[in-house]
Amino acid sequence: MINKQGLIFLTLTCLILVLSVYYVTMPNELLLTSNNGSYINDNKIVKDEENKVTVEEESIVKAMRSLLNDERIKEIGSLNEKLTKNDLGPEEKNNIYEVIKEINKIEAMEENLEKLIKKELNLDSFVKVSNDIIEVVINSEKHDTNLAVKIMNLIEKEYQNMYISVSFKK
């Protein structure tokens, strides 16, 4: 006899499994966001034979965002593969599921901060969150200290007790 909690866990695990299989079998063109798709279609980001990525005539911020998305897709894919193995116990599967939830939470946080910077300061930015560190890269040749302080204050309003790093690159 399966209890209510076990049934809920089994249902969620099956849902994750079905979605991960669907996600893995989707064509790559559907996975591209509007930001990534335009650069790949314009042949600005190029992969050579050794899978090294080079950026042609585009900002480093957009390339960094694309590379981070690729890393996260691979990481979530490998975690989903682990979830599908039958030899893992419920506790191990639950831990993997929690890691996937944390990755999704971090992605949402980064996207939120990028939108906030774009909305408030009208700047193209790349945000990476790891542990308690928020790294912000602004698409600008000019290194402006006042602008960096504005960005830090803007982020601190949303997320306190985080170390914030701001850099400028073109």
Backbone bond lengths (Angstrom), bond angles and torsions (degrees), N, CA, C in turn:
res aa  C-N    CA-C-N  psi(-1)  N-CA   C-N-CA  omega(-1)  CA-C   N-CA-C  phi
1 M - - - 1.455 - - 1.523 107.86 -
2 I 1.301 117.29 129.03 1.460 122.14 -179.56 1.533 108.21 -97.65
3 N 1.327 115.62 135.83 1.451 118.82 -178.81 1.532 110.70 -85.08
4 K 1.310 116.56 174.58 1.471 122.15 -175.21 1.532 111.45 -63.49
5 Q 1.310 117.36 -42.88 1.458 121.72 -179.31 1.526 110.97 -65.01
6 G 1.307 117.39 -40.82 1.456 121.76 177.49 1.519 111.61 -64.89
7 L 1.322 116.64 -38.13 1.460 121.06 178.56 1.526 110.90 -65.94
8 I 1.322 117.43 -41.97 1.467 121.20 178.20 1.524 109.99 -63.75
9 F 1.324 117.21 -44.71 1.462 120.63 179.25 1.527 110.77 -62.60
10 L 1.313 117.47 -43.02 1.462 122.07 178.70 1.525 110.78 -63.18
11 T 1.319 117.47 -42.02 1.467 121.63 178.46 1.518 110.98 -62.39
12 L 1.341 117.59 -47.12 1.465 121.05 179.35 1.523 111.75 -63.97
13 T 1.311 116.85 -40.10 1.467 120.77 178.40 1.522 110.65 -63.62
14 C 1.319 117.08 -42.72 1.473 120.56 177.80 1.519 110.90 -64.33
15 L 1.322 117.34 -39.05 1.456 121.07 178.07 1.525 110.80 -63.24
16 I 1.315 116.54 -44.25 1.465 120.62 177.79 1.518 110.18 -63.06
17 L 1.302 117.31 -41.34 1.459 121.15 179.15 1.522 111.38 -62.54
18 V 1.314 117.41 -46.34 1.464 120.86 -179.95 1.524 110.31 -63.44
19 L 1.331 117.31 -44.83 1.462 120.46 179.60 1.523 111.59 -65.45
20 S 1.310 117.81 -37.82 1.465 119.80 179.75 1.517 111.12 -68.24
21 V 1.333 117.91 -38.99 1.465 120.27 176.79 1.522 109.66 -65.01
22 Y 1.312 116.78 -42.77 1.468 120.64 177.40 1.535 110.52 -61.42
23 Y 1.326 116.16 -44.26 1.457 121.65 -178.97 1.530 111.13 -63.35
24 V 1.318 117.58 -41.56 1.461 121.61 -178.63 1.527 110.69 -69.17
25 T 1.321 118.15 -34.83 1.463 120.31 -176.98 1.522 113.61 -86.57
26 M 1.340 118.20 -5.53 1.472 120.63 179.11 1.517 110.15 -68.61
27 P 1.328 117.71 146.84 1.470 120.02 173.73 1.529 110.06 -66.55
28 N 1.318 116.43 148.39 1.460 121.22 -177.07 1.519 112.35 -62.24
29 E 1.322 118.42 -29.24 1.458 120.59 -177.78 1.527 111.70 -63.08
30 L 1.316 117.26 -30.88 1.457 120.63 -179.76 1.520 112.34 -77.00
31 L 1.315 116.89 -22.18 1.464 120.65 -177.45 1.520 112.92 -82.05
32 L 1.315 117.40 -16.64 1.449 120.49 -176.54 1.514 110.44 -73.14
33 T 1.325 116.04 133.77 1.451 119.93 174.41 1.510 108.44 -80.37
34 S 1.309 116.61 174.11 1.461 119.44 -179.52 1.525 110.63 -64.68
35 N 1.330 117.24 -32.33 1.466 119.48 178.91 1.517 111.43 -67.95
36 N 1.336 116.85 -49.02 1.456 120.79 -176.53 1.515 112.00 -72.02
37 G 1.318 117.91 -39.10 1.455 121.42 -174.65 1.506 112.99 -62.08
38 S 1.327 117.77 -39.78 1.458 119.22 -177.04 1.520 111.40 -67.51
39 Y 1.301 118.22 -32.26 1.458 119.61 -179.16 1.517 111.76 -78.19
40 I 1.300 116.28 -35.73 1.455 118.18 177.99 1.520 109.54 -71.46
41 N 1.331 117.39 -38.87 1.457 120.23 178.60 1.520 111.98 -67.76
42 D 1.315 118.39 -30.69 1.460 122.07 179.24 1.518 112.61 -85.83
43 N 1.350 117.53 4.43 1.461 123.72 179.30 1.524 112.33 57.68
44 K 1.329 116.41 38.32 1.461 120.17 178.44 1.521 111.32 -90.21
45 I 1.334 117.50 -30.17 1.459 121.67 176.89 1.516 106.78 -107.75
46 V 1.328 115.90 121.68 1.455 120.48 -172.61 1.519 109.05 -123.96
47 K 1.338 116.80 136.52 1.456 121.79 173.85 1.525 107.56 -107.70
48 D 1.329 115.76 129.46 1.462 118.67 178.44 1.524 109.91 -91.15
49 E 1.333 116.80 -170.61 1.462 121.15 -174.87 1.523 113.10 -60.49
50 E 1.310 117.99 -28.89 1.463 121.72 -177.18 1.525 111.69 -94.42
51 N 1.340 117.50 13.84 1.459 124.10 -179.05 1.534 112.88 61.27
52 K 1.307 117.39 27.62 1.458 120.54 172.95 1.514 107.41 -87.40
53 V 1.308 115.74 135.92 1.451 120.41 -176.47 1.521 109.14 -95.77
54 T 1.316 116.36 131.83 1.451 121.39 174.50 1.519 108.09 -121.85
55 V 1.308 115.68 149.15 1.456 121.30 -178.58 1.520 107.92 -112.24
56 E 1.322 115.14 128.48 1.447 119.87 179.84 1.523 109.49 -113.18
57 E 1.311 117.68 115.97 1.457 124.89 171.85 1.527 113.84 57.97
58 E 1.269 120.01 27.41 1.450 122.23 177.19 1.530 109.01 -129.35
59 S 1.302 115.10 167.81 1.457 119.60 -176.81 1.521 111.53 -74.30
60 I 1.291 114.65 152.52 1.460 122.01 178.41 1.531 110.45 -67.80
61 V 1.327 117.20 -28.95 1.465 121.92 -178.90 1.524 110.82 -61.79
62 K 1.312 117.17 -44.88 1.467 120.85 -178.60 1.521 111.05 -69.16
63 A 1.313 116.48 -35.90 1.465 120.00 177.79 1.532 110.47 -68.46
64 M 1.326 117.44 -40.25 1.459 121.28 178.48 1.527 110.56 -62.75
65 R 1.317 116.49 -41.51 1.462 120.97 179.24 1.529 110.14 -63.05
66 S 1.319 116.14 -42.79 1.461 120.48 -179.90 1.533 111.34 -64.05
67 L 1.326 116.91 -44.19 1.465 120.63 179.73 1.527 111.93 -64.93
68 L 1.331 117.17 -39.71 1.461 120.50 178.54 1.527 110.22 -65.19
69 N 1.330 117.03 -40.67 1.469 120.09 177.36 1.524 110.75 -62.28
70 D 1.322 117.16 -41.51 1.470 120.63 177.93 1.528 111.34 -61.78
71 E 1.334 117.27 -43.40 1.463 121.46 178.59 1.523 111.09 -60.84
72 R 1.323 115.74 -44.77 1.467 120.05 -178.03 1.526 111.21 -66.55
73 I 1.325 117.06 -38.78 1.467 120.42 178.39 1.522 109.91 -62.02
74 K 1.336 116.99 -43.39 1.468 120.35 178.62 1.524 110.94 -64.57
75 E 1.341 116.62 -42.37 1.465 120.50 -178.69 1.524 111.31 -64.64
76 I 1.315 117.52 -44.62 1.459 120.77 179.04 1.518 110.20 -66.96
77 G 1.324 117.20 -36.97 1.467 120.36 177.06 1.516 111.85 -61.54
78 S 1.340 116.56 -43.93 1.465 118.69 179.42 1.530 111.35 -67.48
79 L 1.332 117.02 -35.87 1.470 119.44 177.13 1.523 110.84 -67.37
80 N 1.329 116.94 -38.46 1.468 119.99 177.58 1.521 111.17 -65.09
81 E 1.335 117.19 -35.81 1.464 120.26 175.71 1.522 110.79 -62.58
82 K 1.327 116.52 -41.24 1.465 120.09 178.19 1.530 110.73 -63.74
83 L 1.340 115.98 -36.50 1.464 119.30 179.85 1.524 112.28 -64.31
84 T 1.321 116.49 -30.02 1.464 119.57 -176.22 1.524 112.90 -81.09
85 K 1.313 118.05 -10.09 1.464 120.60 179.59 1.523 110.36 -71.27
86 N 1.300 115.20 139.30 1.460 120.37 -177.71 1.522 113.19 -82.00
87 D 1.341 117.58 -18.39 1.456 119.67 -174.99 1.533 113.25 -81.77
88 L 1.334 118.81 -3.37 1.458 121.19 178.44 1.520 110.39 -87.14
89 G 1.312 114.62 143.65 1.451 119.99 177.64 1.513 111.23 -83.62
90 P 1.309 117.19 171.00 1.471 120.59 -178.34 1.532 112.76 -62.47
91 E 1.314 116.92 -34.78 1.466 120.38 -179.93 1.523 110.82 -66.25
92 E 1.337 117.07 -43.41 1.462 121.03 179.40 1.527 110.75 -66.37
93 K 1.336 116.89 -40.75 1.462 120.60 178.05 1.522 110.83 -64.90
94 N 1.316 115.96 -37.73 1.455 119.94 177.74 1.523 110.98 -64.14
95 N 1.340 117.40 -40.49 1.457 121.52 177.81 1.524 111.19 -63.05
96 I 1.330 117.02 -41.89 1.467 121.00 178.03 1.525 110.06 -64.02
97 Y 1.320 116.36 -42.44 1.453 120.81 178.21 1.531 110.82 -60.84
98 E 1.326 117.39 -40.60 1.465 121.62 178.11 1.530 110.79 -63.57
99 V 1.335 117.67 -37.76 1.470 120.92 177.76 1.527 109.87 -64.69
100 I 1.326 117.21 -41.75 1.469 120.83 178.25 1.528 110.32 -63.38
101 K 1.336 116.54 -42.13 1.463 119.82 177.39 1.526 111.11 -61.31
102 E 1.324 117.20 -39.70 1.470 121.51 -179.91 1.527 110.60 -66.02
103 I 1.324 117.43 -41.13 1.472 121.07 177.54 1.526 110.00 -61.45
104 N 1.323 117.04 -44.71 1.461 120.57 178.83 1.523 111.70 -64.03
105 K 1.323 116.25 -36.83 1.466 120.99 178.03 1.530 110.59 -64.86
106 I 1.329 116.66 -42.24 1.463 120.97 178.95 1.521 110.61 -65.78
107 E 1.338 117.44 -41.86 1.467 120.55 177.61 1.523 111.28 -60.04
108 A 1.315 116.66 -42.45 1.462 120.68 178.87 1.524 111.10 -65.12
109 M 1.313 116.23 -39.07 1.465 121.30 178.23 1.529 110.45 -63.35
110 E 1.330 116.94 -44.75 1.462 121.21 179.44 1.526 111.08 -63.29
111 E 1.324 116.21 -44.37 1.459 120.31 179.66 1.522 110.93 -63.71
112 N 1.312 116.55 -39.80 1.460 121.69 178.30 1.533 110.60 -61.68
113 L 1.318 116.62 -44.62 1.467 120.09 -179.47 1.530 111.50 -67.22
114 E 1.334 117.30 -39.76 1.469 119.94 177.68 1.529 110.90 -62.21
115 K 1.339 116.50 -42.59 1.466 120.34 178.51 1.524 110.75 -65.68
116 L 1.326 116.62 -38.72 1.463 120.69 179.60 1.525 111.20 -63.97
117 I 1.330 116.62 -44.47 1.463 120.57 178.71 1.530 110.41 -64.81
118 K 1.330 116.46 -39.94 1.464 120.59 178.65 1.526 110.55 -65.33
119 K 1.322 117.02 -42.29 1.459 121.59 -177.96 1.525 112.20 -69.64
120 E 1.330 116.29 -48.16 1.461 120.58 -173.99 1.530 113.38 -79.07
121 L 1.334 117.16 -40.01 1.462 120.49 -172.99 1.524 113.59 -116.22
122 N 1.328 116.83 -2.91 1.461 122.94 179.89 1.532 111.78 53.92
123 L 1.335 115.63 49.47 1.459 121.84 -179.87 1.520 110.31 -123.32
124 D 1.335 116.19 141.73 1.450 121.33 173.30 1.521 107.12 -81.83
125 S 1.336 116.66 127.10 1.463 119.63 -174.09 1.516 110.79 -139.84
126 F 1.330 113.97 162.60 1.458 123.26 172.12 1.516 106.37 -124.68
127 V 1.318 116.59 129.98 1.464 121.40 -178.89 1.521 108.29 -123.39
128 K 1.321 115.31 131.51 1.462 121.20 175.74 1.523 107.92 -128.20
129 V 1.321 115.32 129.09 1.457 121.63 -179.79 1.518 108.26 -113.90
130 S 1.319 116.25 128.05 1.458 121.01 174.58 1.525 107.99 -144.51
131 N 1.329 114.22 125.23 1.471 122.17 -175.26 1.518 109.50 54.91
132 D 1.320 119.46 -116.69 1.457 121.67 179.31 1.526 111.38 -112.10
133 I 1.333 116.63 28.41 1.466 122.24 -178.98 1.524 108.96 -118.12
134 I 1.329 115.72 129.95 1.461 121.61 174.42 1.528 107.01 -113.46
135 E 1.335 115.59 117.00 1.456 121.11 178.16 1.525 108.21 -104.10
136 V 1.337 116.12 126.94 1.455 121.62 -179.92 1.521 107.95 -120.05
137 V 1.335 116.17 129.50 1.456 121.95 175.02 1.522 106.56 -117.79
138 I 1.318 115.78 124.35 1.461 122.23 -178.72 1.519 108.97 -102.94
139 N 1.324 115.61 137.22 1.457 122.03 179.67 1.525 109.09 -80.42
140 S 1.333 116.26 86.23 1.461 120.96 -179.41 1.524 109.39 -160.93
141 E 1.322 115.43 141.78 1.467 119.35 176.36 1.523 111.06 -79.75
142 K 1.319 116.13 -30.04 1.460 122.10 -176.88 1.528 110.10 -80.35
143 H 1.326 116.34 126.59 1.466 122.06 177.77 1.529 107.67 -92.72
144 D 1.316 116.04 101.81 1.456 122.07 -175.21 1.527 109.86 -109.46
145 T 1.327 116.18 115.24 1.467 120.86 -177.62 1.528 111.12 -67.81
146 N 1.315 116.80 -39.60 1.467 119.41 179.72 1.526 111.36 -63.17
147 L 1.319 116.10 -39.75 1.457 120.34 177.94 1.526 110.82 -65.20
148 A 1.323 116.93 -40.00 1.470 120.90 177.89 1.529 110.77 -62.17
149 V 1.323 116.74 -40.51 1.469 120.80 178.59 1.530 110.43 -66.22
150 K 1.350 117.59 -39.76 1.467 121.14 177.20 1.521 110.52 -61.35
151 I 1.333 115.99 -42.88 1.464 120.15 179.98 1.522 110.29 -64.47
152 M 1.336 116.88 -43.46 1.467 120.28 179.23 1.532 111.07 -62.25
153 N 1.325 117.06 -43.04 1.462 120.21 179.06 1.528 111.35 -65.35
154 L 1.315 116.59 -38.94 1.459 121.37 178.43 1.530 110.90 -61.80
155 I 1.324 115.88 -43.01 1.467 120.41 -179.90 1.527 110.81 -70.93
156 E 1.335 117.01 -38.34 1.465 120.18 -179.46 1.522 112.33 -64.07
157 K 1.347 117.57 -27.42 1.463 119.95 175.99 1.525 110.57 -63.76
158 E 1.328 116.51 -36.07 1.459 121.82 -178.04 1.538 112.12 -84.33
159 Y 1.337 116.03 -44.49 1.472 120.82 -173.20 1.527 109.03 -131.96
160 Q 1.322 116.18 108.56 1.455 121.00 178.22 1.529 109.83 -87.33
161 N 1.313 115.41 165.05 1.471 123.50 176.11 1.516 113.31 60.40
162 M 1.315 116.73 34.37 1.458 122.20 177.34 1.526 107.70 -121.44
163 Y 1.332 116.15 142.97 1.448 121.19 173.99 1.524 106.62 -82.37
164 I 1.334 116.89 127.91 1.469 121.59 -175.33 1.519 109.02 -117.34
165 S 1.329 115.33 128.97 1.456 122.65 178.80 1.532 107.90 -120.31
166 V 1.347 117.10 129.89 1.456 121.79 179.03 1.519 108.49 -122.78
167 S 1.344 115.35 130.18 1.466 119.89 176.01 1.533 108.69 -134.36
168 F 1.316 115.17 159.08 1.466 121.37 -179.14 1.518 108.78 -118.59
169 K 1.338 115.87 129.08 1.468 120.55 178.93 1.507 109.05 -144.10
170 K 1.286 116.01 151.31 1.457 121.59 176.18 1.509 109.52 -124.68
